Amino acid sequence: MKRIGMLTSGGDCQALNAAMRGVVKTIYNSGEEVEIFGFLSGYKGLINSDFRMLSSGDFSGILTKGGTILGSSRTPFKQITEPDEQGRDKIECMMHTYHKLNLDCLVILGGNGTHKTANLLRTKGLNVVTLPKTIDNDLWGTDMTFGFQSAVNIATDVIDCIHTTADSHGRVFIVEVMGHKTGWLTLNAGMASGADIILLPEIPYDIDAIIKAIKGRTKRGSKFTILAVAEGAISKEDAALSKKEYKKKLEKKVYPSVSYEVAAAIEEKTGMEVRVTVPGHMQRGGSPCPYDRVFASRLGAEAGKLILQGEYGFMVGYKNREIVKVPLEEVAGKLKTVPADATILEEARLLGISFGDQ
């Protein structure tokens, strides 16, 4: 009999349930007897031994359901070695729970921080298999993460809706898209919705270049301009600051976010009306799109197969249109950013999209 622990950690997203369903259905369909321990609220559940036993029925009807049936929470990796509020060693608590329940492995679904902790548990001798969950698509070792395409769809819909009101009123509209450190989501949603200017964390912007692009559109007869701005976008001036200096600036909170800072600068320099729309956590919510349902199911099925074969210490990823297993030590601590030489950036520029840098 296989005894499997399962948890979802970090920010939620679409298709978490679909991925877990894929793992469990694969094991059940193999004829292998299995007990599933679902840890509640991410790593907190593993630390506190807070779990519930799950049956096959718990995974029925959840393919299309957003969020996670196990609940989630953030347990930052940089704090993982610090004692919890009760003074306990978090790693020791997780290991204790694992061994107390005599688990054969842990199935962990999450993003970058989650994978760092998962790899740490691997180095402590625990059997771990992970699945790549994040709307940011910024996990190293996989071309795609589940949740990403669903978030792209939602952000695209928002910008699509903005087009009509922007055209009607002749305004500049900024739509702030999720993505603190990487711009994959903003880039794809911006291109899909016909945004005129896209600001990414990887490409520091020059406000004068943004103004130039807006005035260029006005000169060509366009009444409006739409900017898709990643929440982690940064100006060239701020990018030149040290981390300490930039953090100090952010603490002053002159603007709620970078989008409002850009909006204020555009209004000051052009006199045009600017409106900011922040869809926020809408991008994480709702049902997974068909692509994510299929993709997450495939990843889950492959994870189930690894468990049946006793192959641990891997993330199930996607490379060159094939599902692959990637050693956890190759994934943990690495961020997949938009490369400066990415062909998609070149193609976007050919389409006339400005990245606010030239």
PyMOL commands that set and color helices and strands:
alter all, ss='L'
color gray80, all
select helices_A, chain A and resi 16-29+43-48+56-59+77-79+90-100+112-123+148-169+184-193+207-219+236-239+243-252+258-270+280-284+290-309+328-331+343-350
alter helices_A, ss='H'
color red, helices_A
select strands_A, chain A and resi 2-8+34-39+51-54+105-110+128-132+172-177+197-199+225-230+274-277+314-319+322-327
alter strands_A, ss='S'
color yellow, strands_A
deselect
rebuild
show_as cartoon
